[in-house]
Amino acid sequence: MPSTLLTLPDPQALSIRAKALVFEDPISKALLAEAELVAASEATVLITGETGTGKELIARHVHACSGRVGPFVAVNCGAFSDNMVEAELFGHESGAYTGALQARAGWFETARGGTLFLDEIGDLPLQMQVKLLRVLQERQVVRLGSRKAIDVDVRLVAATNVDLAQAVEAGHFRRDLFYRLNIATLHLPPLAQRPADIRALAEHFIALYSKRLGRGPVRLSDAAYLKLLGHDWPGNIRELENVIHSALITGRGDELRPEALNLHSRLGRSAPSPSAQASSATEVLTQQLPAAADSSDKAPLDLLRAALEAIYLSPPNDLFALLEREIVQAAFTHVGRNQVHAAELLGVSRNILRAQLKRAGLLADSGRSANHAAPAFEALTDDDCQAA
């Protein structure tokens, strides 16, 4: 089934926001299904996730699936000064403050009949949080400088990249507003936690920027893909877009190679362990091998070699044991967990396979005490070696 791709209406807008979101990884597909279920209700939605993960794109999709006929209005709460945020959200009358020469509707009135997306809602001043709570409860706004309440039919979708529960405990966010917002929650994991999305996103940005730069079709090489897969992406989708854009500006030819990728060091976030990076690479690689095998008999081995090169850049301490475990687990799963068939597939004896399965935790070892740790490698008998 083809991937679902979401993009902003104006892809040329300069922003730290993610401008594309794809649903290829199982985590992303589950998120998409959840978002579409939430969209069918009228519940307030709270979207959480790091900057650049695609929170606004999810908000737009919720609106598109909601059936609401009004507009989608996106507002960044951190973009307003404290003394202007009330007028921006709720509107003002002429003369309400110095410079208010004429009356103007606020963003709630502008979004009437549709969806109002309040990004970075954690940046709202505490006094404005009280007024926002009242609007959500009464479905009415009062413009600054007026005493007349105006009915507003607006669905609110809020987003934040901070932990609001922690902000409540720290006294920076009102508990009652948090409970009012936290009805339907959608969480966008960091890009590094949805590795199967990386290729589709990279290819989308390659196509987008190749066209803008007047270049012909450019292919993402397997080695470059594995290098992307091994990065921890502290800037998420926005960082991936910048990396691809830069590579296409400086690179040449019809193939994007790993040396063209300018991957920066981590900023403000701890990196996944080398074993976790290797595991993610292996999981995605396993998904890619069957498709590669269709095009060339050598393609799977070539892709495997590229994967190993990427893993060697940041190897875990137990690299051999890790790769050994992945090979055995993949073979065991491939044959439906049949030990005889897995041993035949790998060209080893069943005894050797059983020892490997026990070390990998894929086969219960009834003959060993639970308190006795298995060695990294078990000694093989002469019979085992002869059988192999």
N, C-alpha and C positions, 0 to 999 in steps of 0.2 A: 504494500500500500504506500503511495507517495507521501512524502513528508508534508505537514502543514506549515506554511511559512507566513508569518505576520510581519508587516513593515509599516513604518510611519507614512502618513500621507505625503509628507515633503521630505524625501530621503536626503536632500541636500542641506537641510538645516543643520547648523553647527550646534552640537550639544554633547554633554557627557552621557546622555541617555543611550540605551541600546536602540539601534534603528532597525533591527531585524531579530526575529525570534523564530526558531524552528523547533519542531516537535518530532524528533527522531529517537532520542533516548527513551527507554521505558519510564524513567522518572518524569520526563517532559510530557510524554503521552498521557500519563496518569494525571498530571497537572491540567492538561487541556480538557480532559474529560470532566474533571472536578469543576473547572471554570465554567464550562457549558451548563453543568447542573446548577451552579450558583446563579448563573445569568437568568435562568427561568424564573427566579423568585424576585421579590422586591427588596430583599434584605440588603442592608448596608454591608459593603465588602471592605475588608482590610487586607491589603497586599503587602507582604513583607519580603525583604531580600536586599542584597547588597546593591550598590550603585552599578548600573550597567548590566543588570540581569534581565531587563525587559519588563519592568513593572507597568509602565504606561501602555505597552503593547497588550499585556494581559487585560488591563482596564478597558482598552478600546474593544477588545474581543468580547469581553463581558457585555459591554454596551451593544455591540453589533448583534449579539445573540439574545438580547433581552426583549426585543420587539418594541422598545421605546422609540417614539417617532421624533422626539426632540433632539437637539444637538448633543455632541460630546464636547465638553469644555474642560480643558486641562489647565490647572493652576498650580504653580509652585509656591507653597506657603513660605519658603525661605527667601523668596525674591522681594518681599515687601518689608518696608520699615514698620516698626511697631505702631507708629501713629497713623499709618495709612491702611493697615490690613483690614480694619473694620469697614472702611469706605469701599475697599476693593471687593470684599466678599458680599457685603449687604447693600451697597450703593449709598448715595448721599443726595440730599436736596440742595438746591441753589443756596449759597451763602452758609452752608453748614460749617465751613472752615475757610480760612484764607486761601484764595485761589479756586474755590468751588464756584465758578461763575454760572454754572447751570446744573440742573439735576442729572443724575446718571444712575442707571441700573447697575447693581452689583453682579458678581458672577453667579450667584444663586438664581437671580431673575433671568440672566442670560441663558442659563441651562434649563429653563423651565420646560418640562415635558421630556427631558433627556437625562443625561448623566453628568454630574460634576465630579471631576477627578481632582482631589486635593493631594498633590505629591508633597512629600516631606512634611507630613502633618505634625510630626514631633517638634517642628520648629515654631509652631504657633505659640504666642505668648499666653501665659496662664489666664489672663483676663479675657482673652479672645476664646479660649477653650470653653469658658462658662457660657459665652454667648452662642458659640457653635452648638453646644449641647442643647440649649433652649430651642434653637432653630430645628434641630433634628427631632426633638420631641413634639414641637407644636406645628411644624411644617409651615412656618411663617417667618418672614424677615421684616425688620423695621429699618428703613434707611436712616443713615446718620443725619440728624437734624429734623427728623419727622417723628410723629407719634402714631402714625397709621401703619397697621400690620398688613403685609401683602402675602397672600397665599402663594406657596411655591410647590409645584409637583416636581420634585427632583430626586433622583436616586444618587446617593453619595457613595463614591468609591474612593477610599483613602489609601495612601501608600507611605511606607517609611523604610529607611535603611538602618534604623536603630531599634533596639529591643524596648518596646513601649512598657512592658511589664517592669523592666529595670528602671525605666524613666519614672514610672509611678512610684516605685519604692524610694527613688532619689528625690521625689518631690518636684520633678520637672514636668509631669504630665498628670492630669486629673484622673483619678481612679474611675469616677462615674462616666467620664467621656470614653475612657478606654473600654469599659464594659459595653457602652453604647455602640462603639465601633466594631468590637470584637465579636460580631455575630456570625459572619461567614468569612473565614480567613483562607487566603491563598498564599503559599510560601514558594518563592522562586529560589531554588538552590543555586549556589555559585556555578559558573560554567564548568569548573574543574570537576564538579560532581555529576555532570551529565556529559561524559566524554563522547557518546555517540552522536551528539549534536554538532561536534566541532567540524567534521568534514563538510556537512551540509551548509553550515554557516560560512565556512571558509570559501566554498565554491560559489555561494551566493555573492559574497563580497568580491571575489575574483571576477565574476561576470559583470558586476556592477561597475567596478573601477576600471576594468579593461575597456569597457565601452566608453566611459568618460575620458579615458586617456587616449582613445583612438587606436587601441591595440587590437590585434586579432585575438582569437580564442587562446586562452592560457590554461594549461592543465596543472593541477596540483600533484607534484611527484609524491610517490609513496614515502620517500625519505623525509620530505618536507612535512607531510601529514603526520608522520610519527614524531617529528620534532614538536609540532603543535600539540600533539597528544600528551607529550611529556611535560609541558609547561603548566604552571599552577594557576595562571590567569587571574591575578589580583584585580585587574581592571575589567574582568568578565568580557561580555560580548563587545563592548566599546573598544577594549584593548585589542581584541582579535581583529576588529575592523581596521584599526589604525595599523596593525602589523601587516595586514594584507595590502592595504593602500600603499604603505611605504615600500613594501617588497615589489609592487608593480611599478612604482615610480623609478626605482633604482635598478630593477632587474631587466634582463633582456631575454629574448627567445620566447618559445611557446610553452615552456615548462617552468613552473615556479619551484625552485630548488631550496634546500634547507639553508644554504649560506646567505640567501637573500632575506631571511627572516630575522628581524631585529627584535629579539625577545629581551625585555628589560628584567633586571633583578626584582625580587619581590619587594613590595612596598606595604608595610604595615600589616602583613598577614603571615602567619607561620605557614611554611610549605608542607605539603603532604610528604610523608616519609618516602624514601626511595622505593621501598617495597610496595607502597600504595600506588606510586606512579607506575611501577612495573606491572602491577596487577591490573590497573585501569587500561594500560596499553594492551595487555594480553587479552582482556575481555573484549575490547573493541576489535582487536585484530582477529579474534575468533569469529566475530560476526562478519568480517570482511573477506575471510579466506574463501568461503564457498563461491561468492560472486567472482572473485579473482580467478578461481579455478576454471570457470566457464570460458574465459578468454584465452588462456594459455596454460600449458602444462607446467611451465616454469614459474608462472605468476605467484602461486602460493609460497614457494620457497624464496622467491625474490622479496616478497612482502615480509616473510618471516625474518630474512636477513636484515631488512630495513628496520624492523621492530627491534631486533637485537642491538643494532647500532644505536638506536635511540635509548634503549635501556642501559647500554654500556656508558652513556654519558653521565649517568647518575645511578650507579649500581648499588643494590643493597648488599649487606654483608654476607647474606646467605643466598647469593644469586643462583648458584648451581642448584641448590635444593629447591628454590622457588620455581625455576624453569622445569626441573624434573617433576615437581608436583603438578604444574599446569599441563604438561604433556600427558601424564598419566590420567589426570582428571578429565581432560578433553577426550581421550581415547575411551575411557570408561563410560562417559556420558554418551559418546557417539554410538556405541554398540548396545545401548540400553542397559548399562550396568551389568553386563554379562562378563564374568571374569575370563572364561575360556576364550571368547571372541576378542576381548581386549588384549589378552596375551598374544594371540595370533596376529592381531593388527600391529602390535609393537614389536613382534619378533622376539619375545622373551618367554621364559617358562611361566607357568601359572604361579609357582612358588615365589619367583622374583616379583611378579605383579602384585601378589598378595602382600608381600613385605612393603612394597611402595604404597599400596592403598592404605595400609595400616599407618604408615608414617604420615600420610596426607590426611588422616582422620576420616577417610572415606569407607573404612571397613572396621567394624568392631573387633578388638583384640581381646578375646576371652581368656587367653592363656597368660596374660601379663597383668600384674597388679596395677590398679589404678594409680598407685603412688609411685610406680616405677616409670621414670621417663624413658622414652624411646631414644636411642642414639641417633645421631644425624644420618649414619649409614649403617646398615646391618651387614654382618659378615655372611657371605654366601657359601653354601656347602658345595662340595665337588659335584654332587648330584644336580644341584641347581645349575651350575655352570655347564655341565654336560647337556642338560635339558635345554638350556638356552641356545 
